Amino acid sequence: MEDKNNQWNKLYENYINKEFKNWDEYFKTKMKLKRKFLNQVLKYYDEKKPVLECGSGTGKFSAYLASKGVKAYAMDLEPAMVEQAKKLSKQVSPENEVNVFQGDIRHIPFENKFFSVTHSSGVMEHYSDEEIVEIINEQLRVSDVCVFSVPTSYFEKKMLGNERFMKRNKWREIIDKSNAEIIKETGYHYKTLQNRIIDICKKPSRIFKPIALYVFVLKEKEEK
């Protein structure tokens, strides 16, 4: 089996090289589509406290946020992705670099409420119900608000192989078992309208799957 430290790195390299000329083109195209997610991170960002991307992969979200003046941290378990994120940060936001480090999102090495927001995209679906609860609780230990997006069944094809394409109600059930409560739900698509129409023409059943990613915004439950 291929070393997991290189799996995500190769997946992203192949995707970026195939679909875009460079990272500048990627940001110009993709961040517009991801604004419903990014807007939630920015909404709850407190300038006095940084934000942390959990399972950052290439660090594209953190690099983009840093380029907009946000004090951003990013962590990933894979050394190859940590190095990629550092490289991208220097390229995209050289005057406000992302603080990138290696770590397990189930054990975040910071004190309680150090961050204003913890966020992730395409991470939670790789874990079991119990692990997701653990991750949510840990993220809300170190932050005021947790924002995460997960894929819906629109994707159909799994990138890594262990993704869980669950319905919104299933995600609500899992979240309810944690220390969190949902304060906002939304969703977005990762493809342009033109490409979505092409997808539907190729596979008409996709017209019944209009949302590609769910977004959940969480805070700690208030003690009764």
Secondary structure as UniProt FT lines:
FT   HELIX           4..19
FT   HELIX           23..33
FT   HELIX           35..44
FT   TURN            47..48
FT   STRAND          51..54
FT   TURN            57..58
FT   HELIX           60..67
FT   TURN            68..69
FT   STRAND          72..76
FT   HELIX           79..92
FT   TURN            94..95
FT   STRAND          99..102
FT   TURN            105..106
FT   TURN            112..113
FT   STRAND          115..121
FT   HELIX           124..126
FT   HELIX           129..142
FT   STRAND          143..151
FT   TURN            153..154
FT   HELIX           168..176
FT   TURN            177..179
FT   STRAND          180..188
FT   HELIX           193..202
FT   HELIX           204..208
FT   STRAND          213..220
//
